[in-house]
Amino acid sequence: MPRIRAASVAEHRTMQRRALLDAARDLLATGGMAALTFPALAERTGLARSSVYEYFRSRAAVVEELCAVDFPAWAALIEAEVSTADSPEGRIEAYVRAQLDMVRRPEHRAVVAISTLELDQAARERIRAAHGELLALMVSALEELGHARPVLAAALLQGVVESAVRRLECPTAEEPEEIVEAAVRLALHGVRSR
């Protein structure tokens, strides 16, 4: 009997932790870091505020855990899209499109919010590692194209993606599809108009 009870307690804690992370994603996606407070987490999950502290010591700890859970999943989705392309140019295009398509989906908006936060060193390292794995895909594609500085070019390509993400977030920006297409053209053709 005690073993069953211990398993139930562990399952309950896992479910509560998952509910807190889901609430945190929603709060970040809709209101940014200012919305991510322990009272808001408690209200969203039905827990007492003091109970939230049993799971996470701070907002930064919540964000760290979201990074640990969400960024690898984000990277896996992008890798899956890139792997379907049959040419280096196709992989570059898939890389840009996948990231920009994902940031427009509500379920991924928390990842965008997290990436703009002032994070502690551990969270920044997790994000950097996830980005490094993705950039390796682009380095490979750029090497196939014979680029003289593939690592530098991949980093700059990511800068195009990040700039497009910021533009998509801008309320007075162009239509989303126009931004995506412009980013793809820039990634594939540089500043030439076509």
MDAnalysis code that builds the backbone (N, CA, C; Angstrom):
import MDAnalysis as mda
import numpy as np

u = mda.Universe.empty(582, n_residues=194, atom_resindex=np.repeat(np.arange(194), 3), trajectory=True)
u.add_TopologyAttr("name", ["N", "CA", "C"] * 194)
u.add_TopologyAttr("resid", np.arange(1, 195))
u.add_TopologyAttr("resname", ["MET", "PRO", "ARG", "ILE", "ARG", "ALA", "ALA", "SER", "VAL", "ALA", "GLU", "HIS", "ARG", "THR", "MET", "GLN", "ARG", "ARG", "ALA", "LEU", "LEU", "ASP", "ALA", "ALA", "ARG", "ASP", "LEU", "LEU", "ALA", "THR", "GLY", "GLY", "MET", "ALA", "ALA", "LEU", "THR", "PHE", "PRO", "ALA", "LEU", "ALA", "GLU", "ARG", "THR", "GLY", "LEU", "ALA", "ARG", "SER", "SER", "VAL", "TYR", "GLU", "TYR", "PHE", "ARG", "SER", "ARG", "ALA", "ALA", "VAL", "VAL", "GLU", "GLU", "LEU", "CYS", "ALA", "VAL", "ASP", "PHE", "PRO", "ALA", "TRP", "ALA", "ALA", "LEU", "ILE", "GLU", "ALA", "GLU", "VAL", "SER", "THR", "ALA", "ASP", "SER", "PRO", "GLU", "GLY", "ARG", "ILE", "GLU", "ALA", "TYR", "VAL", "ARG", "ALA", "GLN", "LEU", "ASP", "MET", "VAL", "ARG", "ARG", "PRO", "GLU", "HIS", "ARG", "ALA", "VAL", "VAL", "ALA", "ILE", "SER", "THR", "LEU", "GLU", "LEU", "ASP", "GLN", "ALA", "ALA", "ARG", "GLU", "ARG", "ILE", "ARG", "ALA", "ALA", "HIS", "GLY", "GLU", "LEU", "LEU", "ALA", "LEU", "MET", "VAL", "SER", "ALA", "LEU", "GLU", "GLU", "LEU", "GLY", "HIS", "ALA", "ARG", "PRO", "VAL", "LEU", "ALA", "ALA", "ALA", "LEU", "LEU", "GLN", "GLY", "VAL", "VAL", "GLU", "SER", "ALA", "VAL", "ARG", "ARG", "LEU", "GLU", "CYS", "PRO", "THR", "ALA", "GLU", "GLU", "PRO", "GLU", "GLU", "ILE", "VAL", "GLU", "ALA", "ALA", "VAL", "ARG", "LEU", "ALA", "LEU", "HIS", "GLY", "VAL", "ARG", "SER", "ARG"])
u.atoms.positions = np.array([
    [0.807, -1.200, 0.000],
    [0.000, 0.000, 0.000],
    [0.857, 1.275, 0.000],
    [1.922, 1.385, 0.791],
    [2.722, 2.604, 0.778],
    [3.332, 2.878, -0.596],
    [3.724, 1.837, -1.339],
    [4.312, 2.031, -2.654],
    [3.319, 2.676, -3.611],
    [2.093, 2.231, -3.588],
    [1.051, 2.805, -4.436],
    [0.843, 4.262, -4.071],
    [0.808, 4.529, -2.792],
    [0.607, 5.902, -2.332],
    [1.763, 6.808, -2.777],
    [3.000, 6.327, -2.670],
    [4.161, 7.111, -3.095],
    [4.088, 7.405, -4.590],
    [3.676, 6.411, -5.373],
    [3.533, 6.617, -6.820],
    [2.455, 7.657, -7.094],
    [1.363, 7.594, -6.352],
    [0.285, 8.559, -6.554],
    [0.734, 9.974, -6.228],
    [1.504, 10.118, -5.160],
    [2.015, 11.431, -4.784],
    [2.956, 11.946, -5.864],
    [3.844, 11.084, -6.353],
    [4.784, 11.484, -7.405],
    [4.033, 11.858, -8.687],
    [3.028, 11.075, -9.042],
    [2.228, 11.392, -10.233],
    [1.507, 12.728, -10.056],
    [0.967, 12.944, -8.863],
    [0.266, 14.196, -8.579],
    [1.222, 15.385, -8.721],
    [2.414, 15.252, -8.151],
    [3.405, 16.342, -8.246],
    [3.805, 16.586, -9.701],
    [3.949, 15.532, -10.475],
    [4.282, 15.676, -11.898],
    [3.164, 16.406, -12.636],
    [1.929, 16.037, -12.342],
    [0.793, 16.699, -12.994],
    [0.708, 18.173, -12.591],
    [0.952, 18.464, -11.326],
    [0.910, 19.850, -10.860],
    [2.022, 20.676, -11.514],
    [3.198, 20.096, -11.602],
    [4.332, 20.789, -12.234],
    [4.010, 21.067, -13.697],
    [3.448, 20.081, -14.382],
    [3.056, 20.254, -15.785],
    [1.998, 21.347, -15.915],
    [1.035, 21.370, -14.994],
    [-0.008, 22.409, -15.024],
    [0.600, 23.796, -14.805],
    [1.576, 23.887, -13.918],
    [2.247, 25.172, -13.688],
    [3.007, 25.622, -14.934],
    [3.671, 24.693, -15.596],
    [4.395, 25.051, -16.824],
    [3.428, 25.460, -17.934],
    [2.307, 24.768, -18.049],
    [1.298, 25.155, -19.050],
    [0.776, 26.558, -18.773],
    [0.508, 26.831, -17.496],
    [0.037, 28.172, -17.115],
    [1.107, 29.213, -17.406],
    [2.359, 28.894, -17.115],
    [3.456, 29.832, -17.374],
    [3.578, 30.126, -18.864],
    [3.455, 29.091, -19.711],
    [3.502, 29.292, -21.163],
    [2.413, 30.264, -21.599],
    [1.227, 30.035, -21.081],
    [0.097, 30.878, -21.457],
    [0.317, 32.318, -21.001],
    [0.770, 32.484, -19.781],
    [1.017, 33.837, -19.263],
    [2.098, 34.553, -20.068],
    [3.181, 33.860, -20.376],
    [4.252, 34.469, -21.166],
    [3.771, 34.822, -22.564],
    [2.985, 33.926, -23.156],
    [2.519, 34.155, -24.523],
    [1.557, 35.333, -24.613],
    [0.764, 35.534, -23.581],
    [-0.239, 36.596, -23.646],
    [0.201, 37.909, -23.018],
    [1.123, 37.839, -22.040],
    [1.477, 39.076, -21.354],
    [2.954, 39.292, -21.106],
    [3.800, 38.373, -21.606],
    [5.231, 38.521, -21.402],
    [5.624, 38.259, -19.958],
    [6.857, 38.592, -19.634],
    [7.404, 38.297, -18.301],
    [6.645, 39.015, -17.195],
    [6.108, 40.179, -17.488],
    [5.358, 40.911, -16.454],
    [4.147, 40.115, -15.977],
    [3.567, 39.309, -16.863],
    [2.385, 38.520, -16.505],
    [2.742, 37.263, -15.719],
    [3.992, 36.837, -15.802],
    [4.414, 35.605, -15.139],
    [4.740, 35.891, -13.676],
    [3.710, 35.795, -12.842],
    [3.870, 35.994, -11.404],
    [3.365, 34.759, -10.677],
    [3.829, 34.563, -9.462],
    [3.362, 33.419, -8.690],
    [1.869, 33.519, -8.359],
    [1.349, 34.710, -8.031],
    [-0.101, 34.790, -7.833],
    [-0.880, 34.396, -9.099],
    [-0.393, 34.804, -10.266],
    [-1.081, 34.442, -11.515],
    [-0.985, 32.936, -11.764],
    [0.178, 32.346, -11.487],
    [0.319, 30.891, -11.634],
    [-0.626, 30.164, -10.681],
    [-0.696, 30.655, -9.451],
    [-1.585, 30.037, -8.464],
    [-3.042, 30.126, -8.915],
    [-3.426, 31.294, -9.401],
    [-4.806, 31.472, -9.850],
    [-5.134, 30.557, -11.030],
    [-4.223, 30.455, -11.976],
    [-4.461, 29.628, -13.175],
    [-4.532, 28.141, -12.857],
    [-3.807, 27.714, -11.842],
    [-3.739, 26.278, -11.537],
    [-4.605, 25.866, -10.360],
    [-5.140, 26.833, -9.628],
    [-5.954, 26.505, -8.462],
    [-5.126, 26.158, -7.231],
    [-3.824, 26.393, -7.303],
    [-2.959, 26.140, -6.152],
    [-2.874, 27.381, -5.268],
    [-2.524, 27.169, -4.029],
    [-2.209, 28.297, -3.167],
    [-0.873, 28.873, -3.619],
    [-0.714, 30.162, -3.433],
    [0.536, 30.807, -3.852],
    [1.746, 30.136, -3.196],
    [1.619, 29.803, -1.930],
    [2.729, 29.149, -1.231],
    [3.054, 27.786, -1.845],
    [2.055, 27.123, -2.417],
    [2.286, 25.824, -3.053],
    [3.107, 25.964, -4.325],
    [2.952, 27.076, -5.015],
    [3.744, 27.301, -6.230],
    [5.219, 27.292, -5.880],
    [5.565, 27.859, -4.717],
    [6.963, 27.901, -4.273],
    [7.516, 26.513, -3.959],
    [6.653, 25.543, -3.724],
    [7.117, 24.172, -3.511],
    [7.666, 23.566, -4.806],
    [7.210, 24.077, -5.926],
    [7.629, 23.553, -7.227],
    [8.749, 24.380, -7.857],
    [8.695, 25.685, -7.667],
    [9.683, 26.589, -8.271],
    [10.078, 27.645, -7.246],
    [11.371, 27.905, -7.135],
    [11.850, 28.871, -6.144],
    [11.706, 30.310, -6.623],
    [11.587, 30.504, -7.963],
    [11.520, 31.857, -8.511],
    [10.934, 31.814, -9.925],
    [10.623, 32.999, -10.450],
    [10.177, 33.079, -11.849],
    [11.276, 32.592, -12.777],
    [12.522, 32.912, -12.447],
    [13.641, 32.467, -13.283],
    [13.694, 30.939, -13.352],
    [13.371, 30.273, -12.242],
    [13.362, 28.805, -12.231],
    [12.263, 28.263, -13.144],
    [11.121, 28.944, -13.183],
    [10.041, 28.545, -14.097],
    [10.526, 28.680, -15.538],
    [11.141, 29.804, -15.846],
    [11.634, 30.050, -17.200],
    [12.717, 29.040, -17.568],
    [13.602, 28.733, -16.628],
    [14.643, 27.729, -16.885],
    [14.031, 26.385, -17.257],
    [13.024, 25.980, -16.508],
    [12.394, 24.691, -16.808],
    [11.682, 24.733, -18.157],
    [11.037, 25.850, -18.466],
    [10.411, 25.965, -19.784],
    [11.454, 25.848, -20.894],
    [12.596, 26.463, -20.690],
    [13.686, 26.348, -21.672],
    [14.094, 24.887, -21.836],
    [14.250, 24.196, -20.703],
    [14.696, 22.807, -20.738],
    [13.689, 21.913, -21.455],
    [12.411, 22.224, -21.334],
    [11.369, 21.403, -21.935],
    [11.038, 21.852, -23.364],
    [10.881, 23.154, -23.566],
    [10.337, 23.645, -24.825],
    [11.348, 23.822, -25.945],
    [12.556, 24.248, -25.620],
    [13.507, 24.494, -26.698],
    [13.920, 23.220, -27.427],
    [14.149, 22.103, -26.750],
    [14.450, 20.888, -27.503],
    [13.287, 20.452, -28.409],
    [12.067, 20.634, -27.928],
    [10.905, 20.287, -28.761],
    [10.820, 21.205, -29.977],
    [11.065, 22.494, -29.761],
    [11.088, 23.481, -30.845],
    [12.150, 23.077, -31.871],
    [13.347, 22.766, -31.387],
    [14.447, 22.385, -32.277],
    [14.112, 21.121, -33.062],
    [13.469, 20.153, -32.415],
    [13.107, 18.905, -33.100],
    [12.117, 19.170, -34.236],
    [11.174, 20.066, -34.018],
    [10.222, 20.402, -35.074],
    [10.918, 21.065, -36.259],
    [11.847, 21.950, -35.976],
    [12.578, 22.617, -37.054],
    [13.460, 21.611, -37.789],
    [14.147, 20.753, -37.042],
    [14.983, 19.723, -37.669],
    [14.152, 18.822, -38.581],
    [12.948, 18.477, -38.140],
    [12.087, 17.628, -38.961],
    [11.732, 18.320, -40.274],
    [11.440, 19.601, -40.217],
    [11.125, 20.354, -41.447],
    [12.334, 20.429, -42.369],
    [13.485, 20.733, -41.793],
    [14.706, 20.870, -42.592],
    [15.061, 19.537, -43.249],
    [14.850, 18.437, -42.545],
    [15.242, 17.125, -43.064],
    [14.419, 16.696, -44.274],
    [13.281, 17.336, -44.506],
    [12.455, 16.952, -45.659],
    [12.935, 17.591, -46.956],
    [13.790, 18.597, -46.863],
    [14.283, 19.284, -48.066],
    [15.379, 18.453, -48.723],
    [15.438, 18.516, -50.053],
    [16.394, 17.674, -50.774],
    [17.565, 18.440, -51.393],
    [17.750, 19.693, -51.000],
    [18.887, 20.470, -51.495],
    [19.339, 21.419, -50.396],
    [20.584, 21.907, -50.474],
    [21.031, 22.869, -49.456],
    [20.157, 24.122, -49.419],
    [19.790, 24.623, -50.590],
    [18.919, 25.802, -50.635],
    [17.566, 25.496, -50.009],
    [17.058, 24.301, -50.281],
    [15.777, 23.887, -49.705],
    [15.840, 23.783, -48.195],
    [16.978, 23.309, -47.668],
    [17.131, 23.219, -46.209],
    [17.192, 24.607, -45.584],
    [17.862, 25.534, -46.248],
    [17.915, 26.908, -45.734],
    [16.514, 27.518, -45.742],
    [15.803, 27.344, -46.832],
    [14.437, 27.879, -46.900],
    [13.550, 27.247, -45.835],
    [13.647, 25.925, -45.674],
    [12.828, 25.234, -44.664],
    [13.166, 25.723, -43.257],
    [14.431, 25.991, -43.014],
    [14.888, 26.494, -41.710],
    [14.230, 27.836, -41.391],
    [14.282, 28.736, -42.344],
    [13.695, 30.063, -42.136],
    [12.184, 29.956, -41.984],
    [11.544, 29.273, -42.915],
    [10.074, 29.157, -42.869],
    [9.585, 28.468, -41.597],
    [10.244, 27.391, -41.203],
    [9.797, 26.648, -40.021],
    [9.825, 27.526, -38.782],
    [10.900, 28.268, -38.592],
    [10.975, 29.116, -37.404],
    [9.918, 30.220, -37.444],
    [9.749, 30.835, -38.599],
    [8.797, 31.945, -38.686],
    [7.358, 31.453, -38.636],
    [7.101, 30.282, -39.166],
    [5.751, 29.718, -39.050],
    [5.445, 29.363, -37.597],
    [6.440, 28.826, -36.904],
    [6.211, 28.412, -35.522],
    [5.962, 29.588, -34.595],
    [6.675, 30.696, -34.794],
    [6.476, 31.818, -33.866],
    [5.107, 32.447, -34.019],
    [4.445, 32.166, -35.114],
    [3.098, 32.711, -35.312],
    [2.029, 31.827, -34.692],
    [2.377, 30.628, -34.265],
    [1.405, 29.721, -33.634],
    [1.293, 30.049, -32.145],
    [0.070, 30.110, -31.638],
    [-0.109, 30.445, -30.216],
    [0.655, 29.528, -29.266],
    [0.726, 28.237, -29.583],
    [1.381, 27.306, -28.663],
    [2.892, 27.516, -28.574],
    [3.462, 28.281, -29.497],
    [4.896, 28.532, -29.464],
    [5.245, 29.970, -29.071],
    [4.253, 30.774, -28.766],
    [4.524, 32.176, -28.449],
    [5.329, 32.325, -27.158],
    [5.190, 31.368, -26.259],
    [5.973, 31.438, -25.020],
    [7.465, 31.317, -25.325],
    [7.828, 30.504, -26.322],
    [9.240, 30.367, -26.691],
    [9.781, 31.707, -27.157],
    [8.971, 32.428, -27.933],
    [9.387, 33.754, -28.400],
    [9.543, 34.691, -27.209],
    [8.583, 34.656, -26.292],
    [8.658, 35.520, -25.108],
    [9.894, 35.197, -24.281],
    [10.186, 33.920, -24.102],
    [11.347, 33.518, -23.319],
    [12.622, 34.037, -23.962],
    [12.695, 33.945, -25.283],
    [13.942, 34.313, -25.962],
    [14.240, 35.804, -25.862],
    [13.250, 36.615, -25.497],
    [13.486, 38.052, -25.376],
    [13.762, 38.483, -23.936],
    [13.715, 37.549, -22.999],
    [13.869, 37.886, -21.586],
    [15.325, 38.029, -21.185],
    [15.516, 38.758, -20.107],
    [16.812, 38.778, -19.441],
    [16.875, 37.497, -18.626],
    [17.668, 36.553, -19.070],
    [17.712, 35.246, -18.431],
    [19.011, 35.061, -17.671],
    [18.980, 34.127, -16.719],
    [20.214, 33.824, -16.014],
    [21.120, 32.980, -16.908],
    [22.328, 32.746, -16.459],
    [23.344, 32.071, -17.267],
    [22.906, 30.675, -17.707],
    [22.316, 29.901, -16.804],
    [21.909, 28.532, -17.137],
    [20.866, 28.524, -18.252],
    [19.888, 29.399, -18.164],
    [18.852, 29.461, -19.203],
    [19.447, 29.916, -20.529],
    [20.333, 30.900, -20.477],
    [20.983, 31.362, -21.721],
    [21.801, 30.245, -22.360],
    [22.456, 29.440, -21.532],
    [23.252, 28.322, -22.058],
    [22.362, 27.283, -22.730],
    [21.208, 27.011, -22.142],
    [20.278, 26.052, -22.759],
    [19.803, 26.561, -24.118],
    [19.451, 27.832, -24.173],
    [19.002, 28.421, -25.441],
    [20.143, 28.395, -26.449],
    [21.324, 28.763, -26.012],
    [22.490, 28.776, -26.908],
    [22.755, 27.371, -27.457],
    [22.653, 26.349, -26.610],
    [22.887, 24.973, -27.054],
    [21.841, 24.545, -28.074],
    [20.580, 24.879, -27.820],
    [19.517, 24.533, -28.775],
    [19.736, 25.239, -30.103],
    [20.101, 26.509, -30.056],
    [20.382, 27.256, -31.285],
    [21.607, 26.692, -31.994],
    [22.598, 26.264, -31.218],
    [23.802, 25.692, -31.817],
    [23.508, 24.456, -32.632],
    [22.611, 23.614, -32.111],
    [22.228, 22.412, -32.859],
    [21.530, 22.789, -34.159],
    [20.669, 23.794, -34.088],
    [19.978, 24.238, -35.301],
    [20.954, 24.871, -36.290],
    [21.850, 25.694, -35.780],
    [22.815, 26.339, -36.667],
    [23.703, 25.317, -37.363],
    [23.976, 24.193, -36.696],
    [24.780, 23.145, -37.328],
    [24.116, 22.653, -38.611],
    [22.795, 22.629, -38.625],
    [22.078, 22.246, -39.851],
    [22.383, 23.225, -40.976],
    [22.431, 24.509, -40.633],
    [22.695, 25.529, -41.645],
    [24.156, 25.541, -42.066],
    [25.058, 25.292, -41.120],
    [26.480, 25.219, -41.469],
    [26.684, 24.124, -42.508],
    [26.048, 22.994, -42.293],
    [26.157, 21.883, -43.238],
    [25.643, 22.279, -44.620],
    [24.487, 22.921, -44.676],
    [23.920, 23.351, -45.956],
    [24.821, 24.368, -46.645],
    [25.359, 25.292, -45.873],
    [26.237, 26.320, -46.443],
    [27.558, 25.724, -46.919],
    [28.063, 24.725, -46.206],
    [29.273, 24.027, -46.671],
    [29.019, 23.353, -48.011],
    [27.845, 22.711, -48.145],
    [27.495, 22.076, -49.418],
    [27.436, 23.088, -50.560],
    [27.029, 24.304, -50.229],
    [26.969, 25.353, -51.246],
    [28.345, 25.960, -51.525],
    [29.354, 25.532, -50.763],
    [30.698, 26.033, -50.974],
    [30.972, 27.380, -50.346],
    [30.186, 27.750, -49.338],
    [30.384, 29.042, -48.673],
    [31.739, 29.060, -47.971],
    [32.478, 30.159, -48.121],
    [33.818, 30.272, -47.542],
    [33.797, 30.354, -46.018],
    [32.765, 30.921, -45.435],
    [32.659, 31.097, -43.970],
    [31.287, 30.598, -43.495],
    [31.048, 29.289, -43.534],
    [29.712, 28.773, -43.231],
    [29.232, 29.036, -41.808],
    [30.130, 29.037, -40.835],
    [29.717, 29.281, -39.448],
    [29.243, 30.729, -39.296],
    [30.017, 31.645, -39.836],
    [29.625, 33.059, -39.793],
    [28.318, 33.272, -40.544],
    [28.221, 32.699, -41.738],
    [27.002, 32.872, -42.535],
    [25.783, 32.299, -41.820],
    [25.935, 31.155, -41.143],
    [24.816, 30.558, -40.403],
    [24.379, 31.475, -39.262],
    [25.329, 32.066, -38.565],
    [24.997, 32.997, -37.472],
    [24.260, 34.215, -38.016],
    [24.708, 34.726, -39.153],
    [24.031, 35.872, -39.759],
    [22.648, 35.494, -40.276],
    [22.524, 34.279, -40.786],
    [21.219, 33.785, -41.228],
    [20.244, 33.748, -40.045],
    [20.725, 33.313, -38.894],
    [19.867, 33.310, -37.703],
    [19.473, 34.731, -37.332],
    [20.371, 35.680, -37.568],
    [20.032, 37.078, -37.326],
    [18.897, 37.555, -38.210],
    [18.853, 37.095, -39.458],
    [17.739, 37.422, -40.352],
    [16.437, 36.867, -39.767],
    [16.496, 35.629, -39.301],
    [15.301, 35.003, -38.713],
    [14.845, 35.793, -37.490],
    [15.768, 36.137, -36.602],
    [15.404, 36.866, -35.384],
    [14.847, 38.250, -35.708],
    [15.391, 38.892, -36.712],
    [14.867, 40.190, -37.130],
    [13.449, 40.042, -37.683],
    [13.228, 38.997, -38.457],
    [11.879, 38.750, -38.990],
    [10.894, 38.455, -37.860],
    [11.345, 37.727, -36.829],
    [10.479, 37.455, -35.675],
    [10.067, 38.771, -35.022],
    [11.028, 39.664, -34.814],
    [10.704, 40.970, -34.208],
    [9.734, 41.738, -35.099],
    [9.925, 41.653, -36.400],
    [9.033, 42.361, -37.333],
    [7.621, 41.777, -37.275],
    [7.521, 40.465, -37.140],
    [6.206, 39.828, -37.011],
    [5.497, 40.276, -35.734],
    [6.267, 40.594, -34.704],
    [5.703, 41.044, -33.430],
    [5.276, 42.505, -33.462],
    [5.737, 43.246, -34.449],
    [5.455, 44.681, -34.551],
    [4.021, 44.894, -35.045],
    [3.192, 45.633, -34.293],
    [1.789, 45.781, -34.680],
    [1.578, 46.550, -35.987],
    [2.519, 47.362, -36.398],
    [2.336, 48.139, -37.626],
    [3.126, 47.560, -38.795],
    [3.658, 46.365, -38.617],
    [4.478, 45.749, -39.662],
    [3.626, 45.319, -40.851],
    [4.319, 44.865, -41.857],
    [3.677, 44.355, -43.062],
    [2.876, 43.089, -42.723],
    [2.200, 42.564, -43.714],
    [1.463, 41.309, -43.529],
    [2.458, 40.196, -43.194],
    [2.073, 39.256, -42.335],
    [2.998, 38.191, -41.939],
    [3.612, 37.427, -43.116],
    [2.806, 37.086, -44.100],
    [3.344, 36.335, -45.244],
    [4.385, 37.147, -45.994],
    [4.188, 38.442, -46.071],
    [5.157, 39.308, -46.739],
    [6.495, 39.301, -45.987],
    [6.438, 39.305, -44.679],
    [7.646, 39.269, -43.861],
    [8.362, 37.932, -44.047],
    [7.614, 36.838, -44.018],
    [8.207, 35.509, -44.198],
    [8.881, 35.412, -45.561],
    [8.169, 35.829, -46.600],
    [8.737, 35.741, -47.959],
    [9.978, 36.613, -48.106],
    [9.969, 37.803, -47.502],
    [11.134, 38.682, -47.567],
    [12.324, 38.053, -46.845],
    [12.082, 37.419, -45.713],
    [13.164, 36.766, -44.968],
    [13.740, 35.594, -45.758],
    [12.879, 34.826, -46.395],
    [13.356, 33.696, -47.213],
    [14.195, 34.217, -48.378],
    [13.708, 35.249, -49.059],
    [14.468, 35.818, -50.185],
    [15.820, 36.341, -49.719],
    [15.833, 37.027, -48.596],
    [17.080, 37.568, -48.069],
    [18.040, 36.431, -47.721],
    [17.532, 35.376, -47.094],
    [18.369, 34.240, -46.732],
    [18.960, 33.550, -47.966],
    [18.180, 33.453, -49.017],
    [18.629, 32.730, -50.202],
    [19.390, 33.589, -51.208],
    [19.056, 34.859, -51.289],
    [19.605, 35.695, -52.358],
    [20.293, 36.970, -51.870],
    [20.447, 37.151, -50.574],
    [21.063, 38.365, -50.073],
    [20.183, 39.567, -50.313],
    [20.769, 40.692, -50.609],
    [19.989, 41.910, -50.748],
    [19.508, 42.153, -52.182],
    [19.824, 41.231, -53.086],
    [19.278, 41.388, -54.446],
    [17.764, 41.325, -54.391],
    [17.099, 42.088, -55.234],
    [15.633, 42.149, -55.153],
    [14.964, 40.848, -55.554],
    [15.572, 40.060, -56.407],
    [15.026, 38.751, -56.809],
    [16.131, 37.783, -57.070],
])
